[in-house]
Amino acid sequence: MKRYKSYRLTLGWQILIGLVLGIVFGIIFYKNQVAITTMQNIGTMFISLIQMIVLPIVVSCLTVGIASIGDIKKLGRVGLKTLIYFELMTTVAIALGMIVANVLHPGTMIDIHSLHGSDISQYMATAKSAKHTGLWDTLLGIIPTNIFSSLASGNMMPVIFFSVFFGLGIAAIGEKGKILIDFLQAVQEVMFKVTNWVMHAAPVGVCALIGVALAEMGISALIPLGYFVIITYLTMIIFVLVVMGIVARLFKFRISDLLRVIKNEIVLAFSTASSEAVLPKMIEKMDKFGTNQGIVSFVIPTGYTFNLDGSAIYQSLAALFLAQAYGIHLSIGQQVTLLVVLMITSKGMAGVPGASFVVLLATISTIGVPMSGLTFIAGIDRIVDMGRTAVNVVGNSLATVVIGKSENEFDEQKSENYISQFKRPNPKAEHLN
C-alpha cells in the first residue's frame, strides 16, 4: 500500500495565514463595532499571555547569565560597548531616514489639507507627562525602590538593573549561590516551555490584531499616504540588508543566516507590532545561535528600550515628510539639529507607550511643523509600526552577535550547527525551533 507523507505547517506559515485572514476579516468587518470589539479582545488576550511570561524569562535568564559572567569589570565593559553600539546604529538609522526624505521628497507628493486628521489625544497626554522627564529623572527611574512594584508594572529597565546586581551578588557568594542558580535555571526552562505553548495561539492573535486595525481604519485611509508608507518600508529594508549586512560582514557572519533563523519572530513581530511578543523566543534563539547567555540576556532587553532602529528611521522620515508637506524648507544646519534632537528625545522617551509618536510630538515643533500635522499620519501609524517593530527585533538580534563576538563570547561551532537546521529541509526541526 502506498504511503502518503503528512505535512505540518511551520509556525511561520501559520502566522502568515493568520495575517492574510486578518486582512480579509478587517475588510469584511469594516466599522462593525461588534466584530472590532471581539477581535480587539482576542488580540489583547494574546498580548497579555506574552506579557505574562516576559518578565520571569528576563529575570531568570539575565540573573543566571550575569552570575556566569561574575566579573563586574567585564560587565561594565560589555555595558559600555552595548550602549555605544546602540547609539551608533540609531544615529545611522536617523541619518538614513533623512537622506531618503531629502532625495525622494515624499511630502511634496500630497496635499496636506486634503487629508483627514485622526484623534491623537492619547499621545498628547503621554507627551505632556513625558516632557517633565529629564536626564536625571530617567537615570533615577532606572533604580527600583521596590522591585516587586517594578515587576507588577512591567517596567523593564528597573528589572534589568536589579537582575544585574542580583546576578553579581550570587556570583560573589560562590558555592552558596548555586542553589539559586539551579532554581532560576529551572524557572528559565519552565518559562521557555510555556512560551512554546503560548506560541500555538500566535496565528489567532495575529489574525485578530491585524483584523481590528484594518476594521477600524479601512483600506481607504492608506491610499493618500501610500507613497510615504512604501518609502518608509523600502528604507527599512535597505537598512536591514545593507547597513546591518555590512555590520554583520565586519564581524564575519552573514545577515542572511540571522534572518533565516529568526524569520518566524520577524513575522510575529511584524504582525502584532509588539516587540514583547517575540522577546522570550529571541532570548532562547540567540543563545542557541552561539552568543553567551549572559550577553544575550543583557543586550536584548536593554535594546528593546535603547536600540530602536526601525523607530529611528520612521521618526526622521516622518519629521521631514511633514515639513515638506507644509512647504517648510530646512537648511543643513536645521537638519543636523533635528538629528541631534531625535537622538536625545528617542532615548528620553524610552519605555513610554506609543514612544515613536510621542518622540515626533516632542520633535516637530523644533522645525516649525504644526502639532496638528501629526493628526494626518496618525491613521497609518499602526501599519508603519508593524515594519519598525520588525526592524527593531532584527537590530537587537544583530546586536547580541556583535557584542558577543567583540567579547570572544560567541561559539562558532554551535552557531554553524544551529544555522544548518534552517538550511536543510527539516520541517520538524524548524517547527520546534
C-alpha positions in Angstrom: 0.0 0.0 0.0 1.3 3.4 -0.9 2.1 5.7 2.0 1.4 9.4 1.8 3.6 11.9 3.6 2.0 14.1 6.2 2.9 17.7 6.0 2.7 20.0 9.0 2.7 23.8 8.6 5.5 25.5 10.5 4.7 28.3 12.9 5.9 30.9 10.3 3.4 29.7 7.7 0.6 29.5 10.3 1.3 33.2 11.3 1.3 34.2 7.6 -2.1 32.5 7.1 -3.4 34.3 10.2 -2.1 37.6 8.8 -3.9 37.1 5.5 -7.2 36.0 7.3 -6.8 39.1 9.5 -6.7 41.4 6.4 -9.8 39.6 5.0 -11.7 40.0 8.3 -10.6 43.6 8.6 -12.1 44.4 5.1 -15.3 42.4 5.7 -16.0 43.8 9.2 -15.0 47.4 8.4 -16.6 49.7 11.1 -18.5 46.7 12.5 -18.3 47.5 16.2 -19.2 44.0 17.5 -16.5 42.4 15.3 -14.0 45.0 16.2 -14.6 44.5 20.0 -14.3 40.7 19.6 -11.1 40.9 17.6 -9.7 43.5 20.0 -10.3 41.3 23.0 -8.8 38.2 21.3 -5.7 40.2 20.3 -5.4 41.7 23.8 -5.6 38.2 25.4 -2.7 37.0 23.2 -0.5 40.0 24.0 -1.4 39.5 27.7 -0.2 35.9 27.5 3.1 37.1 26.1 3.4 39.8 28.8 2.7 37.1 31.4 5.9 35.3 30.5 8.3 38.1 29.5 9.5 39.3 33.0 10.0 35.8 34.5 12.2 35.0 31.5 14.1 38.2 31.6 14.8 37.9 35.4 15.8 34.2 35.3 17.9 34.4 32.1 19.6 37.7 33.0 20.4 36.7 36.6 21.9 33.4 35.6 23.8 35.0 32.7 25.3 37.8 34.8 26.2 35.2 37.5 28.1 33.2 34.9 30.0 36.4 33.8 30.7 37.1 37.5 33.3 39.9 36.8 31.9 43.4 37.4 34.7 44.9 35.2 33.8 42.7 32.3 30.1 43.5 32.8 30.9 47.2 32.8 32.9 46.8 29.5 30.0 44.9 27.9 27.5 47.5 29.1 29.6 50.4 27.7 30.1 48.6 24.3 26.4 47.9 24.1 25.4 51.5 24.7 28.0 52.8 22.2 26.8 50.3 19.6 23.2 51.2 20.2 23.9 54.9 19.8 25.9 54.5 16.6 23.3 52.3 14.9 20.4 54.6 16.0 22.3 57.6 14.6 22.9 55.9 11.3 19.2 54.9 11.1 18.1 58.5 11.7 20.6 59.8 9.1 19.4 57.2 6.5 15.8 58.3 7.0 16.8 62.0 6.5 18.8 61.2 3.4 16.0 59.2 1.8 13.5 62.0 2.6 15.8 64.6 1.0 16.3 62.6 -2.1 12.7 61.4 -2.7 10.7 64.3 -1.2 7.7 62.3 -0.2 6.0 65.3 1.4 5.7 67.2 -1.9 3.6 64.4 -3.4 0.5 65.1 -1.3 -1.8 68.0 -0.5 -1.7 68.0 3.3 -5.0 69.9 3.5 -6.9 67.2 1.6 -6.1 64.6 4.3 -8.4 63.7 7.2 -7.0 64.0 10.6 -7.2 61.3 13.3 -7.5 61.7 17.1 -4.1 61.9 18.8 -5.3 63.0 22.3 -3.9 59.8 23.9 -0.4 60.7 22.5 -0.7 64.3 23.6 -1.5 63.2 27.2 1.5 60.9 27.1 3.8 63.6 25.7 2.8 66.1 28.4 3.7 63.7 31.2 6.9 62.6 29.4 8.1 66.2 28.9 8.9 66.6 32.5 11.2 63.6 32.4 14.8 64.9 32.1 18.1 63.1 32.2 18.2 62.8 35.9 14.6 61.6 36.1 15.4 59.0 33.5 18.5 57.8 35.4 16.7 57.8 38.8 13.8 55.8 37.2 16.2 53.0 36.3 16.9 52.3 40.0 14.0 50.5 41.6 12.9 51.5 45.1 10.6 48.4 45.1 11.5 45.6 42.7 8.1 44.0 43.2 6.4 47.2 42.2 8.6 47.3 39.0 7.7 43.7 38.2 4.0 44.4 38.7 4.1 47.5 36.4 6.2 45.7 33.8 8.9 48.4 34.0 11.7 46.8 32.2 14.8 48.9 33.0 14.5 48.7 36.8 14.0 45.0 36.5 17.2 44.7 34.4 19.1 46.9 36.9 18.0 44.7 39.8 18.7 41.4 37.9 22.2 42.5 37.1 23.1 43.3 40.7 21.3 40.1 41.9 23.4 38.0 39.5 26.6 39.7 40.6 25.7 39.1 44.2 25.1 35.4 43.5 28.5 35.1 41.8 30.1 36.9 44.7 28.9 34.3 47.3 30.3 31.4 45.3 29.1 27.9 46.1 26.3 29.1 48.4 24.6 30.8 45.4 24.5 27.5 43.4 21.0 26.7 44.8 19.7 30.0 43.4 21.3 29.4 40.0 19.7 25.9 39.9 16.3 27.3 40.8 16.5 30.1 38.3 17.7 27.7 35.5 14.6 25.6 36.3 12.4 28.7 36.1 14.0 29.5 32.8 13.3 26.1 31.3 9.7 26.1 32.6 9.1 29.5 31.1 10.6 28.5 27.7 8.2 25.5 27.7 5.3 27.8 28.5 6.4 30.1 25.7 6.2 27.2 23.2 2.6 26.6 24.3 1.7 30.2 24.0 3.2 30.4 20.5 0.5 28.0 19.3 -2.0 30.8 19.8 0.1 33.2 17.8 -1.8 32.7 14.4 -5.1 33.5 16.1 -3.7 36.5 17.9 -2.1 37.9 14.7 -5.4 37.4 12.8 -7.3 39.4 15.5 -4.8 42.2 15.8 -4.5 42.8 12.1 -8.2 42.5 11.6 -9.1 45.1 14.3 -6.5 47.5 12.8 -8.0 47.4 9.3 -11.6 47.2 10.5 -11.1 50.5 12.5 -9.0 52.3 9.8 -10.1 50.9 6.5 -8.0 50.4 3.4 -9.1 53.8 2.1 -7.1 55.5 4.8 -3.9 54.1 3.4 -4.3 55.3 -0.2 -3.4 59.0 0.2 -0.3 58.2 2.3 0.6 55.1 0.4 3.7 56.7 -1.1 5.1 57.6 2.3 4.3 54.1 3.7 6.1 52.5 0.7 9.2 54.7 1.1 9.3 54.0 4.8 9.3 50.3 4.2 11.9 50.4 1.5 14.2 52.5 3.7 13.8 49.9 6.5 14.6 47.1 4.0 17.7 49.0 2.8 18.8 49.5 6.4 18.5 45.8 7.3 20.0 44.4 4.1 22.7 47.0 3.5 23.7 48.7 6.8 23.1 45.7 9.0 24.5 43.5 6.3 27.8 45.5 6.4 28.0 45.3 10.2 27.4 41.6 10.1 30.2 41.2 7.4 32.6 43.3 9.6 32.0 40.7 12.4 32.4 37.7 10.0 28.9 36.3 9.6 26.0 36.7 7.2 22.9 38.7 7.9 21.0 36.2 5.8 21.8 33.4 8.3 20.5 35.5 11.1 17.3 36.4 9.2 16.7 32.8 8.3 17.0 31.7 12.0 14.6 34.4 13.3 12.2 34.6 10.4 9.3 33.3 12.5 9.9 36.0 15.1 10.2 38.7 12.4 6.8 37.7 11.0 5.3 37.6 14.5 6.7 41.0 15.5 5.5 42.5 12.2 2.0 41.0 12.6 1.5 42.0 16.2 3.5 45.3 16.1 4.8 44.2 19.5 8.5 43.5 20.4 7.4 41.8 23.6 5.6 39.2 21.6 9.0 37.7 20.5 11.3 38.6 23.4 11.1 35.1 25.0 11.9 33.3 21.8 14.6 35.8 20.8 16.5 35.2 24.1 16.2 31.4 23.5 17.2 31.6 19.8 20.2 33.9 20.2 21.6 31.7 22.9 21.3 28.7 20.5 22.7 30.9 17.7 26.0 30.9 19.7 26.1 34.0 21.8 26.9 33.7 25.5 23.6 33.6 27.5 24.8 36.4 29.8 25.3 38.8 26.9 22.0 37.7 25.2 20.0 38.2 28.4 21.6 41.7 28.9 21.6 43.1 25.3 18.1 42.1 24.1 16.0 43.5 27.0 18.2 46.7 27.1 18.0 47.0 23.3 14.2 47.0 23.5 14.5 50.3 25.3 17.5 51.9 23.7 18.1 50.3 20.3 15.1 51.1 18.2 16.5 51.3 14.6 13.1 51.0 12.9 11.6 53.7 15.1 14.5 56.0 14.4 14.1 55.6 10.6 10.4 56.4 10.9 10.8 59.4 13.1 13.3 61.1 10.8 11.3 60.3 7.7 8.0 61.4 9.2 9.5 64.7 10.5 10.9 65.7 7.1 7.8 64.4 5.3 5.6 66.7 7.3 8.0 69.7 6.9 7.9 69.1 3.1 4.1 68.7 3.1 3.8 72.1 4.8 6.3 73.7 2.5 8.9 74.3 5.2 12.5 74.4 3.9 15.1 73.1 6.3 18.7 74.0 5.9 21.6 71.6 6.5 22.1 73.2 9.9 18.5 72.7 10.9 18.5 69.1 9.8 21.7 68.4 11.8 19.8 70.0 14.8 16.9 67.7 14.1 19.2 64.7 14.1 20.6 65.6 17.4 17.2 66.3 18.9 15.9 62.9 17.7 18.9 61.2 19.2 18.1 62.8 22.6 14.3 62.6 22.6 14.3 58.9 21.4 16.3 58.0 24.5 14.5 60.3 26.8 11.1 58.7 25.9 12.4 55.1 26.3 9.7 52.9 27.8 6.9 55.4 27.1 3.8 53.9 25.5 3.5 54.9 21.8 7.1 56.1 22.0 7.7 56.8 18.3 4.6 59.0 18.0 5.5 60.8 21.3 9.0 61.4 20.1 7.6 63.1 17.0 5.3 65.2 19.1 8.3 66.4 21.1 10.4 67.0 18.0 8.4 68.5 15.1 7.9 71.8 17.0 11.7 72.4 16.7 11.4 72.6 12.9 8.3 74.7 12.8 5.8 71.9 11.8 2.3 72.4 13.5 1.3 69.8 16.0 -1.9 69.3 14.0 0.3 67.8 11.2 0.6 64.6 13.2 -3.2 64.0 13.1 -2.8 63.4 9.3 -0.4 60.5 9.7 -1.8 59.0 12.9 -4.1 56.8 10.9 -1.2 54.9 9.3 0.8 54.7 12.5 -0.3 51.1 13.1 0.7 50.0 9.6 4.2 51.6 9.9 4.5 50.4 13.5 4.5 46.8 12.2 7.5 47.4 10.0 9.5 49.4 12.5 8.9 46.7 15.2 10.2 44.0 12.9 13.4 46.1 12.2 13.8 46.7 15.9 13.8 43.0 16.5 16.4 42.3 13.8 18.6 45.1 15.2 18.6 43.7 18.7 19.4 40.2 17.5 22.3 41.6 15.4 23.5 43.5 18.5 23.8 40.3 20.6 26.0 38.7 18.0 28.2 41.8 17.5 28.7 42.2 21.3 29.2 38.5 21.7 31.9 38.4 19.0 33.6 41.5 20.3 33.9 39.8 23.7 35.0 36.4 22.3 31.8 35.0 23.9 30.5 33.5 20.6 30.6 29.8 19.9 31.2 29.5 16.1 30.6 25.7 16.0 27.4 25.9 18.0 26.2 28.7 15.6 27.0 26.7 12.5 25.2 23.6 13.8 22.1 25.7 14.7 22.1 27.6 11.4 22.3 24.3 9.5 19.0 23.2 10.9 17.3 26.0 9.0 19.2 25.4 5.7 18.2 21.8 5.1 14.6 20.8 4.6 13.6 19.7 8.1 10.1 21.0 8.9 10.1 19.2 12.3 13.3 21.0 13.5 12.1 24.3 12.2 8.7 23.9 13.9 10.3 23.1 17.2 12.8 26.0 17.0 
